[in-house]
Amino acid sequence: MKQILLLALSLMVYSCVSAQTGVEGRWKTFDEETGKMKSIVEISIKNGKLYGKVVELAPGADANKVCTECTDHRKDAKVLGMQIITGLEKSGNMWVGDNGILDPANGKLYDVKLWLEDGKLQVRGYIAFLYRTQIWVRA
């Protein structure tokens, strides 16, 4: 009986640890100018593709803020609850997608690559050969 209990406990610990090693979960995003937290994005995998939505805004932020600059179906939609990462596909140790990430601050879509490095999520948005990388940390 002790062996079964120990095995069950070991499996629970392993599943908790392994759940924290992938990209799925909640990630804090930061303002590049101030370094302050902007939002929390929840990333999930559905049907083998990666998605992310804004589930929380920084304390004091306007919960009714909308994406006035968006040009697609998200135009004038609330940023809170908005899907900003759409349909990324796995490529080696990265997740990639054309027009896969939206910046709700300017309404622009970017090609994107996401990968984990030292427990932090590297989020690289591209326009042609120009890119910018943000570092998100687990919430």
FITORZA-810466 format. One record per residue: x, y, z of N, C-alpha, C, O in turn; residue in one letter. Coordinates in steps of 0.1 Angstrom, whole numbers, plus 5000, padded with zeros to 4 digits. Atoms other than C-alpha are relative to their C-alpha. Layout:
% FITORZA-810466
+------+------+------+------+------+------+------+------+------+------+------+------+------+
:  n.x :  n.y :  n.z : ca.x : ca.y : ca.z :  c.x :  c.y :  c.z :  o.x :  o.y :  o.z : code :
+------+------+------+------+------+------+------+------+------+------+------+------+------+
:    X :    Y :    Z :    X :    Y :    Z :    X :    Y :    Z :    X :    Y :    Z :    a :
...
+------+------+------+------+------+------+------+------+------+------+------+------+------+
This chain:
% FITORZA-810466
+------+------+------+------+------+------+------+------+------+------+------+------+------+
:  n.x :  n.y :  n.z : ca.x : ca.y : ca.z :  c.x :  c.y :  c.z :  o.x :  o.y :  o.z : code :
+------+------+------+------+------+------+------+------+------+------+------+------+------+
: 5008 : 4988 : 5000 : 5000 : 5000 : 5000 : 5009 : 5013 : 5000 : 5006 : 5022 : 4993 :    m :
: 4991 : 4988 : 5000 : 5029 : 5024 : 5008 : 5006 : 5002 : 4986 : 5008 : 5014 : 4982 :    k :
: 4994 : 4998 : 5013 : 5044 : 5017 : 4974 : 4991 : 5006 : 4990 : 4995 : 5014 : 4982 :    q :
: 5010 : 4994 : 5009 : 5012 : 5025 : 4956 : 4998 : 5015 : 5003 : 4997 : 5023 : 4994 :    i :
: 5001 : 4986 : 4996 : 5008 : 5057 : 4976 : 5012 : 5008 : 4995 : 5011 : 5020 : 4990 :    l :
: 4988 : 4993 : 5004 : 5044 : 5067 : 4969 : 5001 : 5002 : 4985 : 5005 : 5012 : 4980 :    l :
: 5000 : 4999 : 5014 : 5040 : 5059 : 4932 : 4990 : 5011 : 4995 : 4993 : 5019 : 4986 :    l :
: 5010 : 4990 : 5003 : 5008 : 5080 : 4930 : 5005 : 5014 : 5003 : 5003 : 5023 : 4995 :    a :
: 4995 : 4987 : 4996 : 5025 : 5109 : 4948 : 5011 : 5004 : 4990 : 5012 : 5016 : 4986 :    l :
: 4989 : 4997 : 5009 : 5055 : 5107 : 4925 : 4994 : 5004 : 4986 : 4999 : 5014 : 4980 :    s :
: 5007 : 4997 : 5013 : 5032 : 5108 : 4894 : 4994 : 5014 : 5001 : 4995 : 5021 : 4991 :    l :
: 5006 : 4986 : 4998 : 5014 : 5139 : 4908 : 5011 : 5010 : 4999 : 5009 : 5021 : 4993 :    m :
: 4989 : 4990 : 5000 : 5047 : 5157 : 4914 : 5005 : 5001 : 4986 : 5008 : 5013 : 4982 :    v :
: 4995 : 4999 : 5013 : 5060 : 5148 : 4880 : 4991 : 5008 : 4990 : 4995 : 5016 : 4982 :    y :
: 5010 : 4993 : 5009 : 5028 : 5160 : 4862 : 5000 : 5015 : 5003 : 4998 : 5023 : 4994 :    s :
: 4999 : 4986 : 4997 : 5030 : 5193 : 4881 : 5013 : 5007 : 4995 : 5012 : 5018 : 4989 :    c :
: 4988 : 4995 : 5005 : 5066 : 5198 : 4872 : 5000 : 5001 : 4985 : 5005 : 5011 : 4979 :    v :
: 5000 : 5000 : 5014 : 5062 : 5188 : 4836 : 4990 : 5010 : 4994 : 4992 : 5015 : 4983 :    s :
: 5009 : 4990 : 5005 : 5032 : 5211 : 4832 : 5006 : 5014 : 5000 : 5002 : 5023 : 4992 :    a :
: 4993 : 4988 : 4999 : 5055 : 5240 : 4841 : 5011 : 5002 : 4990 : 5018 : 5012 : 4989 :    q :
: 4988 : 4999 : 5009 : 5081 : 5232 : 4814 : 4996 : 5003 : 4986 : 5005 : 5007 : 4978 :    t :
: 5004 : 4996 : 5013 : 5060 : 5239 : 4783 : 4995 : 5014 : 4999 : 4996 : 5021 : 5009 :    g :
: 5005 : 4986 : 5002 : 5046 : 5271 : 4769 : 4986 : 5003 : 5005 : 4982 : 5014 : 5006 :    v :
: 5014 : 4998 : 4995 : 5011 : 5265 : 4781 : 5000 : 5006 : 5014 : 5009 : 5003 : 5022 :    e :
: 5001 : 4994 : 4986 : 5000 : 5285 : 4811 : 4998 : 5015 : 4998 : 4995 : 5021 : 4988 :    g :
: 5001 : 4986 : 5000 : 4998 : 5321 : 4821 : 5013 : 5007 : 5001 : 5022 : 5003 : 5008 :    r :
: 4987 : 4993 : 5001 : 5025 : 5346 : 4812 : 4998 : 5015 : 5001 : 4988 : 5021 : 4996 :    w :
: 5001 : 4985 : 4998 : 5031 : 5382 : 4823 : 5008 : 5006 : 4988 : 5019 : 5002 : 4984 :    k :
: 4994 : 4992 : 5011 : 5038 : 5407 : 4795 : 5004 : 5013 : 5007 : 4998 : 5018 : 5017 :    t :
: 4995 : 4988 : 4995 : 5057 : 5439 : 4801 : 5001 : 5011 : 4990 : 5004 : 5009 : 4978 :    f :
: 4999 : 4988 : 5008 : 5058 : 5475 : 4788 : 5015 : 5001 : 4998 : 5023 : 5002 : 5007 :    d :
: 4986 : 4999 : 5003 : 5092 : 5478 : 4770 : 5006 : 5013 : 5005 : 5018 : 5013 : 5007 :    e :
: 4994 : 4987 : 4996 : 5096 : 5514 : 4780 : 5001 : 5002 : 5015 : 5011 : 5006 : 5020 :    e :
: 5000 : 4998 : 4985 : 5087 : 5513 : 4817 : 5004 : 4988 : 5007 : 5008 : 4989 : 5019 :    t :
: 4997 : 5013 : 4993 : 5093 : 5476 : 4825 : 4989 : 4995 : 5009 : 4991 : 4985 : 5015 :    g :
: 5011 : 5005 : 4991 : 5060 : 5474 : 4843 : 4991 : 4990 : 4992 : 4990 : 4990 : 4980 :    k :
: 5009 : 5010 : 5006 : 5036 : 5446 : 4838 : 4988 : 5006 : 4992 : 4982 : 5016 : 4997 :    m :
: 5011 : 4995 : 5008 : 5010 : 5452 : 4810 : 4988 : 4991 : 5001 : 4977 : 4995 : 5003 :    k :
: 5012 : 5010 : 5001 : 4989 : 5420 : 4810 : 5005 : 4986 : 5004 : 5017 : 4984 : 5005 :    s :
: 4997 : 5015 : 4999 : 4987 : 5383 : 4816 : 4993 : 4993 : 4989 : 4981 : 4995 : 4987 :    i :
: 5006 : 5008 : 5011 : 4982 : 5361 : 4786 : 5000 : 4986 : 5003 : 5010 : 4980 : 5008 :    v :
: 5001 : 5014 : 4998 : 4970 : 5326 : 4789 : 5002 : 4993 : 4987 : 4994 : 4995 : 4977 :    e :
: 4997 : 5007 : 5012 : 4985 : 5303 : 4763 : 4995 : 4985 : 5002 : 4997 : 4979 : 5012 :    i :
: 5005 : 5013 : 5000 : 4969 : 5270 : 4754 : 5002 : 4994 : 4986 : 5004 : 5001 : 4976 :    s :
: 4998 : 5007 : 5013 : 4972 : 5243 : 4727 : 4986 : 4993 : 4998 : 4981 : 4986 : 5006 :    i :
: 5013 : 5006 : 5004 : 4940 : 5233 : 4709 : 5003 : 4994 : 4986 : 5007 : 5000 : 4976 :    k :
: 4998 : 5007 : 5013 : 4941 : 5207 : 4681 : 5014 : 5001 : 4994 : 5016 : 5003 : 4982 :    n :
: 4986 : 4999 : 5005 : 4979 : 5209 : 4679 : 5005 : 5014 : 4997 : 5016 : 5015 : 4992 :    g :
: 4996 : 4986 : 5003 : 4980 : 5247 : 4675 : 4999 : 5008 : 5012 : 4992 : 5005 : 5022 :    k :
: 4999 : 4992 : 4989 : 4989 : 5274 : 4699 : 4992 : 5013 : 4999 : 4991 : 5019 : 4989 :    l :
: 5008 : 4988 : 4999 : 4966 : 5302 : 4710 : 5003 : 5007 : 5013 : 5007 : 5001 : 5023 :    y :
: 4999 : 4992 : 4988 : 4968 : 5330 : 4736 : 4990 : 5011 : 5001 : 4988 : 5018 : 4991 :    g :
: 5009 : 4989 : 4998 : 4944 : 5354 : 4751 : 5003 : 5008 : 5012 : 5009 : 5003 : 5022 :    k :
: 4998 : 4992 : 4989 : 4946 : 5383 : 4774 : 4990 : 4997 : 5011 : 4978 : 4998 : 5009 :    v :
: 5009 : 5004 : 4990 : 4931 : 5372 : 4807 : 5000 : 5010 : 5012 : 4991 : 5009 : 5021 :    v :
: 4999 : 4991 : 4989 : 4942 : 5400 : 4830 : 5008 : 5012 : 4995 : 5018 : 5011 : 4987 :    e :
: 4992 : 4988 : 5003 : 4954 : 5436 : 4826 : 5007 : 5005 : 5013 : 5003 : 5001 : 5024 :    l :
: 4993 : 4995 : 4988 : 4978 : 5454 : 4849 : 4991 : 5007 : 5010 : 4981 : 5013 : 5006 :    a :
: 5009 : 4993 : 4991 : 4964 : 5468 : 4881 : 4999 : 5015 : 4997 : 5009 : 5021 : 4993 :    p :
: 5002 : 4986 : 5003 : 4949 : 5502 : 4875 : 4997 : 5002 : 4985 : 4993 : 5013 : 4981 :    g :
: 5003 : 4998 : 5015 : 4945 : 5496 : 4837 : 4985 : 5000 : 4998 : 4977 : 4994 : 5006 :    a :
: 5014 : 4999 : 5004 : 4912 : 5503 : 4821 : 4995 : 4986 : 4995 : 4999 : 4982 : 4984 :    d :
: 5005 : 5013 : 5003 : 4893 : 5470 : 4820 : 4991 : 5000 : 4987 : 4988 : 4990 : 4981 :    a :
: 5009 : 4998 : 5011 : 4871 : 5484 : 4792 : 5008 : 5005 : 4987 : 5002 : 5009 : 4977 :    n :
: 4992 : 4996 : 5011 : 4900 : 5493 : 4769 : 4997 : 4992 : 4988 : 4996 : 4979 : 4989 :    k :
: 5003 : 5007 : 5012 : 4893 : 5484 : 4733 : 5011 : 5002 : 4990 : 5019 : 5012 : 4991 :    v :
: 4990 : 5000 : 5011 : 4915 : 5478 : 4702 : 4994 : 5009 : 4989 : 4989 : 5004 : 4979 :    c :
: 5005 : 4991 : 5010 : 4906 : 5509 : 4682 : 5008 : 4999 : 4987 : 5003 : 5003 : 4976 :    t :
: 4992 : 5000 : 5012 : 4935 : 5504 : 4658 : 4999 : 4986 : 4992 : 5005 : 4985 : 4981 :    e :
: 5002 : 5013 : 5007 : 4926 : 5467 : 4649 : 4993 : 5002 : 4987 : 4984 : 5011 : 4986 :    c :
: 5006 : 4999 : 5013 : 4916 : 5462 : 4613 : 4992 : 4988 : 4997 : 4986 : 4987 : 4986 :    t :
: 5007 : 5013 : 5002 : 4901 : 5427 : 4616 : 4988 : 4999 : 5009 : 4983 : 5009 : 5013 :    d :
: 5012 : 5002 : 4991 : 4872 : 5412 : 4636 : 5002 : 5005 : 5014 : 4992 : 5006 : 5021 :    h :
: 4998 : 4996 : 4986 : 4888 : 5425 : 4668 : 4999 : 5016 : 5001 : 5000 : 5021 : 5012 :    r :
: 5002 : 4985 : 5000 : 4882 : 5462 : 4658 : 4990 : 5004 : 5011 : 4978 : 4999 : 5011 :    k :
: 5009 : 4995 : 4989 : 4867 : 5480 : 4688 : 4996 : 4989 : 5010 : 4987 : 4992 : 5018 :    d :
: 5003 : 5011 : 4990 : 4867 : 5447 : 4708 : 5008 : 5003 : 5013 : 5019 : 5009 : 5012 :    a :
: 4993 : 4999 : 4987 : 4878 : 5447 : 4745 : 5013 : 4992 : 4999 : 5014 : 4981 : 4994 :    k :
: 4987 : 5007 : 5000 : 4915 : 5439 : 4749 : 4999 : 4988 : 5011 : 5005 : 4977 : 5008 :    v :
: 5002 : 5011 : 4990 : 4906 : 5419 : 4781 : 4991 : 4989 : 4994 : 4980 : 4991 : 4990 :    l :
: 5007 : 5011 : 5006 : 4896 : 5385 : 4768 : 5003 : 4998 : 4985 : 4998 : 4988 : 4979 :    g :
: 4997 : 5001 : 5015 : 4910 : 5391 : 4733 : 5010 : 4990 : 4998 : 5020 : 4988 : 5005 :    m :
: 4990 : 5010 : 5005 : 4928 : 5363 : 4715 : 5011 : 5008 : 4992 : 5007 : 5014 : 4982 :    q :
: 4989 : 4992 : 5007 : 4962 : 5379 : 4705 : 5010 : 4990 : 4993 : 5018 : 4995 : 4985 :    i :
: 4992 : 5010 : 5007 : 4980 : 5347 : 4695 : 4991 : 4990 : 4994 : 4982 : 4984 : 5000 :    i :
: 5009 : 5008 : 5008 : 4964 : 5326 : 4668 : 5006 : 4990 : 4992 : 5014 : 4993 : 4982 :    t :
: 4997 : 5011 : 5008 : 4970 : 5292 : 4654 : 5015 : 4997 : 4997 : 5018 : 4994 : 4985 :    g :
: 4986 : 5002 : 5002 : 5008 : 5289 : 4658 : 5002 : 4985 : 4999 : 4996 : 4977 : 5005 :    l :
: 4997 : 5014 : 5002 : 5023 : 5256 : 4647 : 5014 : 4997 : 5005 : 5023 : 5005 : 5005 :    e :
: 4987 : 5005 : 4994 : 5052 : 5236 : 4663 : 5010 : 4998 : 4989 : 5007 : 4992 : 4978 :    k :
: 4989 : 5001 : 5010 : 5085 : 5238 : 4644 : 5012 : 4998 : 5009 : 5018 : 5007 : 5014 :    s :
: 4988 : 5003 : 4991 : 5113 : 5220 : 4664 : 4996 : 5004 : 5014 : 4986 : 4999 : 5019 :    g :
: 5003 : 4996 : 4986 : 5114 : 5237 : 4698 : 4993 : 5013 : 5000 : 4992 : 5020 : 5011 :    n :
: 5007 : 4987 : 5001 : 5095 : 5268 : 4686 : 4986 : 4998 : 4995 : 4982 : 4987 : 4990 :    m :
: 5013 : 4998 : 5006 : 5060 : 5278 : 4678 : 5000 : 5011 : 4990 : 5005 : 5022 : 4994 :    w :
: 4998 : 4990 : 5010 : 5057 : 5298 : 4646 : 4986 : 5002 : 4993 : 4978 : 4994 : 4992 :    v :
: 5012 : 4998 : 5007 : 5030 : 5315 : 4626 : 5001 : 5014 : 4993 : 5006 : 5024 : 4998 :    g :
: 5001 : 4987 : 5007 : 5025 : 5342 : 4599 : 4987 : 5007 : 5005 : 4977 : 5001 : 5007 :    d :
: 5011 : 4992 : 4994 : 5003 : 5370 : 4612 : 4995 : 4993 : 5013 : 4983 : 4994 : 5015 :    n :
: 5004 : 5008 : 4989 : 5002 : 5349 : 4644 : 4999 : 5008 : 5013 : 4993 : 5002 : 5023 :    g :
: 5001 : 4992 : 4988 : 5004 : 5377 : 4670 : 4995 : 5014 : 4998 : 5000 : 5020 : 4988 :    i :
: 5005 : 4987 : 5001 : 4985 : 5409 : 4675 : 5005 : 5009 : 5011 : 5005 : 5004 : 5023 :    l :
: 4997 : 4990 : 4990 : 4997 : 5440 : 4693 : 4988 : 5009 : 5002 : 4986 : 5017 : 4993 :    d :
: 5012 : 4992 : 4999 : 4965 : 5455 : 4706 : 5002 : 5015 : 5002 : 4993 : 5023 : 5001 :    p :
: 4997 : 4986 : 4999 : 4983 : 5488 : 4713 : 5000 : 5007 : 4987 : 4996 : 5019 : 4986 :    a :
: 5000 : 4993 : 5013 : 4987 : 5495 : 4676 : 4992 : 4992 : 4990 : 4991 : 4997 : 4978 :    n :
: 5009 : 5007 : 5009 : 4964 : 5469 : 4660 : 5007 : 4992 : 4989 : 5001 : 4987 : 4980 :    g :
: 4992 : 5006 : 5011 : 4992 : 5454 : 4639 : 5002 : 4985 : 5003 : 5004 : 4981 : 5015 :    k :
: 4998 : 5014 : 4999 : 4996 : 5417 : 4632 : 5015 : 4998 : 4996 : 5020 : 5004 : 4987 :    l :
: 4986 : 5003 : 5002 : 5031 : 5402 : 4632 : 5002 : 4985 : 4998 : 4995 : 4977 : 5004 :    y :
: 4996 : 5014 : 5000 : 5047 : 5370 : 4621 : 5007 : 4998 : 5013 : 5013 : 5007 : 5019 :    d :
: 4995 : 5002 : 4986 : 5059 : 5353 : 4653 : 5007 : 4987 : 5001 : 5004 : 4977 : 4995 :    v :
: 4993 : 5012 : 4996 : 5082 : 5328 : 4668 : 5000 : 5000 : 5016 : 5003 : 5011 : 5021 :    k :
: 5000 : 5001 : 4985 : 5078 : 5316 : 4705 : 5009 : 4989 : 5004 : 5008 : 4978 : 4997 :    l :
: 4993 : 5011 : 4995 : 5102 : 5295 : 4724 : 5004 : 5003 : 5015 : 5005 : 5014 : 5019 :    w :
: 4996 : 4999 : 4986 : 5113 : 5288 : 4760 : 5015 : 5001 : 5001 : 5022 : 4993 : 4994 :    l :
: 4986 : 4999 : 4997 : 5147 : 5298 : 4772 : 5002 : 5004 : 5014 : 4998 : 5014 : 5019 :    e :
: 4998 : 4998 : 4986 : 5158 : 5295 : 4808 : 4987 : 5003 : 5008 : 4987 : 5011 : 5017 :    d :
: 5012 : 4999 : 4993 : 5122 : 5292 : 4819 : 4992 : 5012 : 4996 : 4981 : 5015 : 5002 :    g :
: 5007 : 4988 : 5004 : 5112 : 5324 : 4802 : 4995 : 4999 : 4985 : 5002 : 4992 : 4977 :    k :
: 5005 : 5001 : 5014 : 5091 : 5328 : 4770 : 5005 : 5011 : 4992 : 5003 : 5023 : 4995 :    l :
: 4995 : 4990 : 5010 : 5108 : 5345 : 4741 : 4989 : 5002 : 4990 : 4985 : 4992 : 4983 :    q :
: 5011 : 4997 : 5010 : 5082 : 5362 : 4719 : 5006 : 5009 : 4990 : 5009 : 5021 : 4993 :    v :
: 4994 : 4992 : 5011 : 5097 : 5374 : 4686 : 4990 : 5003 : 4989 : 4986 : 4994 : 4982 :    r :
: 5009 : 4996 : 5010 : 5075 : 5394 : 4663 : 5008 : 5006 : 4988 : 5018 : 5012 : 4990 :    g :
: 4993 : 4996 : 5012 : 5086 : 5400 : 4627 : 4992 : 5008 : 4990 : 4980 : 5006 : 4989 :    y :
: 5005 : 4994 : 5012 : 5079 : 5424 : 4598 : 5012 : 4999 : 4991 : 5022 : 5005 : 4992 :    i :
: 4990 : 5003 : 5009 : 5100 : 5411 : 4569 : 5012 : 4995 : 5008 : 5011 : 4985 : 5015 :    a :
: 4988 : 5005 : 4993 : 5136 : 5408 : 4583 : 5002 : 5007 : 5013 : 5012 : 5004 : 5020 :    f :
: 4999 : 4992 : 4988 : 5131 : 5433 : 4611 : 4992 : 4992 : 5011 : 4981 : 4987 : 5009 :    l :
: 5008 : 5007 : 4989 : 5121 : 5418 : 4645 : 5003 : 5007 : 5013 : 5012 : 5015 : 5015 :    y :
: 4999 : 4996 : 4987 : 5116 : 5426 : 4681 : 4997 : 4988 : 5009 : 4987 : 4981 : 5007 :    r :
: 5003 : 5011 : 4991 : 5118 : 5401 : 4710 : 4996 : 5005 : 5013 : 5003 : 5014 : 5019 :    t :
: 5004 : 4997 : 4986 : 5099 : 5404 : 4742 : 5002 : 4988 : 5009 : 5002 : 4976 : 5003 :    q :
: 4999 : 5011 : 4990 : 5105 : 5383 : 4773 : 4988 : 5000 : 5009 : 4986 : 5010 : 5016 :    i :
: 5011 : 5002 : 4991 : 5075 : 5370 : 4791 : 5004 : 4991 : 5011 : 5011 : 4981 : 5009 :    w :
: 4997 : 5009 : 4989 : 5077 : 5354 : 4825 : 4987 : 4994 : 5006 : 4976 : 4999 : 5004 :    v :
: 5011 : 5008 : 4995 : 5054 : 5328 : 4841 : 4993 : 5008 : 5011 : 4999 : 5013 : 5020 :    r :
: 5008 : 4993 : 4990 : 5026 : 5344 : 4861 : 4997 : 4991 : 5012 : 4991 : 4995 : 5022 :    a :
+------+------+------+------+------+------+------+------+------+------+------+------+------+
